[in-house]
Amino acid sequence: MSMERVRQHLDEQNIKYSILQHSPAYTAQEVAESVHVTGRHFAKCVIVKIDGRLAQVVLPASDQVDLKRMAQSVGATSVELAGEDEFQESFPDCEVGAMPPFGNLFGMEVFVSPHLTAADRIAFNAGNHTDVMQLSYGDFQRLVDPIEVAL
């Protein structure tokens, strides 16, 4: 139960967050617009394989992952996008494409774009295509301890 685990973790840590509902939207940019959050502050999650190991990359909705650049940044031979079938069981109760950026709770390393670290608050899909969770970037940083990497 991945979203339940995230909410429980936030509650245990006394983290203040809000959940916004919107009509179904599927691209990170569409979701950001529907909840009136700029694309720079809306975090999308991309699952990659770094030398065959699953990892989560968190970046602004308006950005793309440069796989070659990321491989250089982390000193890996290869970084490639993971197929849905490779990571879906890691997020059992999440709709595909709506995973929250808490890969650390699911045994994955989490990498974050420096473009997101400047945000005071970030918003992200809360496990489905109609709910968005928002919290302070500082709280996200403290809970996830993501590795900042040039993407």
C-alpha positions as CSV (number, residue, x, y, z in Angstrom):
1,M,0.0,0.0,0.0
2,S,2.4,2.7,-1.2
3,M,0.4,5.9,-0.7
4,E,-0.9,4.7,2.6
5,R,2.7,4.1,3.6
6,V,3.7,7.6,2.5
7,R,0.8,9.3,4.4
8,Q,1.6,7.2,7.5
9,H,5.3,8.2,7.3
10,L,4.4,11.9,6.9
11,D,2.0,11.7,9.9
12,E,4.6,9.9,12.1
13,Q,7.1,12.7,11.3
14,N,4.5,15.4,12.0
15,I,4.8,16.8,8.5
16,K,2.2,19.2,7.3
17,Y,0.9,18.4,3.9
18,S,-2.2,19.1,1.8
19,I,-4.0,17.0,-0.7
20,L,-5.7,18.7,-3.7
21,Q,-8.2,17.0,-5.9
22,H,-8.6,17.6,-9.6
23,S,-10.3,16.1,-12.7
24,P,-8.2,13.3,-14.2
25,A,-5.0,14.5,-15.9
26,Y,-2.1,12.4,-17.1
27,T,0.9,14.5,-17.9
28,A,2.7,16.2,-15.1
29,Q,2.3,19.5,-16.8
30,E,-1.5,19.0,-17.1
31,V,-1.8,18.1,-13.4
32,A,0.3,21.1,-12.4
33,E,-2.0,23.4,-14.4
34,S,-5.2,21.8,-13.0
35,V,-4.1,22.5,-9.4
36,H,-2.5,25.9,-10.3
37,V,1.1,25.0,-9.4
38,T,3.8,26.1,-11.8
39,G,5.6,23.4,-13.7
40,R,8.8,24.3,-11.9
41,H,7.3,23.4,-8.5
42,F,5.4,20.3,-9.6
43,A,7.6,17.2,-9.1
44,K,7.3,14.3,-11.6
45,C,8.9,11.0,-10.9
46,V,10.7,9.0,-13.5
47,I,11.9,5.4,-12.8
48,V,15.3,4.6,-14.3
49,K,17.7,1.8,-14.3
50,I,21.3,2.8,-13.3
51,D,23.5,0.0,-14.4
52,G,20.5,-2.3,-14.1
53,R,19.4,-1.1,-10.6
54,L,16.0,0.7,-10.2
55,A,16.1,4.3,-9.0
56,Q,13.7,7.2,-8.9
57,V,14.4,10.6,-10.4
58,V,12.4,13.6,-9.2
59,L,12.4,16.6,-11.4
60,P,10.2,19.6,-12.4
61,A,7.2,18.8,-14.6
62,S,8.7,21.0,-17.3
63,D,12.1,19.2,-17.5
64,Q,13.2,16.0,-19.1
65,V,15.9,13.5,-17.9
66,D,19.0,13.6,-20.0
67,L,20.1,9.9,-19.5
68,K,23.6,10.4,-20.8
69,R,24.2,13.4,-18.5
70,M,22.8,11.6,-15.5
71,A,25.0,8.6,-16.2
72,Q,28.1,10.9,-16.2
73,S,26.8,12.7,-13.0
74,V,26.4,9.4,-11.1
75,G,29.4,7.7,-12.6
76,A,27.3,4.9,-14.1
77,T,28.0,3.0,-17.3
78,S,24.3,3.3,-18.3
79,V,21.1,5.0,-17.3
80,E,18.0,4.0,-19.1
81,L,14.2,4.4,-18.6
82,A,12.7,1.5,-16.8
83,G,9.7,-0.2,-18.3
84,E,6.4,-0.2,-16.4
85,D,6.5,-3.9,-15.9
86,E,9.9,-3.5,-14.1
87,F,8.7,-1.2,-11.4
88,Q,4.9,-1.5,-11.1
89,E,5.1,-4.0,-8.3
90,S,7.3,-1.6,-6.3
91,F,4.3,0.8,-6.1
92,P,1.4,-1.7,-5.8
93,D,-1.5,0.7,-5.1
94,C,-0.4,3.5,-7.4
95,E,-1.6,4.1,-10.9
96,V,1.2,4.0,-13.5
97,G,2.7,7.4,-13.9
98,A,1.4,8.7,-10.5
99,M,4.0,7.3,-8.1
100,P,4.9,9.7,-5.2
101,P,8.6,10.8,-5.0
102,F,9.3,8.6,-1.9
103,G,11.3,5.8,-3.6
104,N,13.3,5.5,-0.4
105,L,10.2,4.0,1.3
106,F,10.2,1.3,-1.4
107,G,13.9,0.4,-1.4
108,M,15.0,2.8,-4.2
109,E,17.6,5.5,-4.3
110,V,16.1,8.9,-5.0
111,F,17.8,11.5,-7.2
112,V,16.6,15.0,-7.4
113,S,17.1,17.8,-10.0
114,P,18.8,21.0,-8.7
115,H,15.9,22.8,-10.5
116,L,13.5,21.5,-7.9
117,T,15.6,22.2,-4.8
118,A,15.0,25.9,-5.1
119,A,11.2,25.5,-4.6
120,D,9.8,26.4,-1.2
121,R,6.9,23.9,-1.7
122,I,6.6,21.0,-4.1
123,A,3.5,19.2,-5.3
124,F,3.3,15.7,-6.8
125,N,0.9,13.0,-7.8
126,A,-0.4,11.2,-4.7
127,G,-0.7,7.7,-6.2
128,N,-3.4,8.4,-8.8
129,H,-4.3,10.8,-11.5
130,T,-6.8,12.9,-9.5
131,D,-5.0,13.6,-6.2
132,V,-2.0,15.9,-5.7
133,M,0.0,16.1,-2.4
134,Q,1.8,19.3,-1.5
135,L,4.5,19.9,1.2
136,S,7.5,22.0,1.9
137,Y,10.7,21.1,-0.1
138,G,12.6,21.2,3.2
139,D,10.4,18.5,4.7
140,F,10.7,16.4,1.5
141,Q,14.5,16.8,1.6
142,R,14.7,15.8,5.3
143,L,12.5,12.7,4.8
144,V,13.8,11.4,1.5
145,D,17.4,12.7,1.6
146,P,17.6,12.6,-2.2
147,I,20.9,12.8,-4.0
148,E,21.1,16.1,-6.0
149,V,22.3,15.3,-9.5
150,A,22.7,17.2,-12.8
151,L,20.1,15.8,-15.2
